[in-house]
């Protein structure tokens, strides 16, 4: 499974809403799908577990990780260090 799909599945799991699966666009802001600050932190925790990485504080904001594409870019950078 590629990282983009894995991130998508984590967001769907955190939001507990499988109905958004058909509407996800990787470049749209996460807020569009109902990601609030609590869901964002839950997503970060799940990402760290799933990819076995620690996401630096620098990335822990909606500005840095606003879309699935930006999350995947962050994860790819951490994995390929």
N, C-alpha and C positions, 0 to 999 in steps of 0.2 A: 504494500500500500504506500502510495506517495505521501509526502508530508502534508501537502495541501488537503488531501482527503482526510487524513488523520486529524488535522486541526479542525476541519469542518465537523467531523463526528464528535469531537470533544465539545465544541460549542453547542451542538444539538443536545448532547447529553447534559451539559450544565444547565441549559435552558429548559430541559425536559419537554422539548417541543419538536417532535419528529415532523410536524407539518411544514416547518420552514425549509426542510430538505429540498423541496422542489423550487424554492425561490431564492436560494443563496447565490449571490454574485460575489466573487472574491474581492472585488474592488470597492464594495459598498461599505459604509461605516457600520460598525457592529451595533451601534445604537438602534439602527433600523430594525434589527432582529430582536430588540428588547434587552440587549446587554447593558446592565447598569453597573454601578461600581462594585456591588456585591458579586454579580455574575462575572465581572472582569477578573476579580481576585480569584474566584473559584476556577475560572478558566486557566489562569496562570498556574495555579497549584496542579491542576490536571495536566497541563502541558509539561511542567517540570517532571512529573511522574512518568508520563508516557514517553518522553524523549530522553529521560535521564540526564537532564541539564539543570543548571541553576540560572535563571534569568536575572541578569544584573538589574539593580535598582534603576539604572538609566532608562531601561525599556518599560518600566512599570507605570505607564500613563496611556490614556486614550490617544494622545498625540503621537506617540511612538508606535503603538500597536492598534491602530484605528480600524484596520481591515484584516481579513484573512490573509491577503497577500503580504501585508506588512508583518504579520505574525510569522508566516512561513519564512520570510526573509530573515527575521531575527533567529528563528530556530535553525535554519540552514547555516547561518553565520556561527552560531554556538556549536553546532555539531561538527562543522568543518574547521574549527580552530586548530 
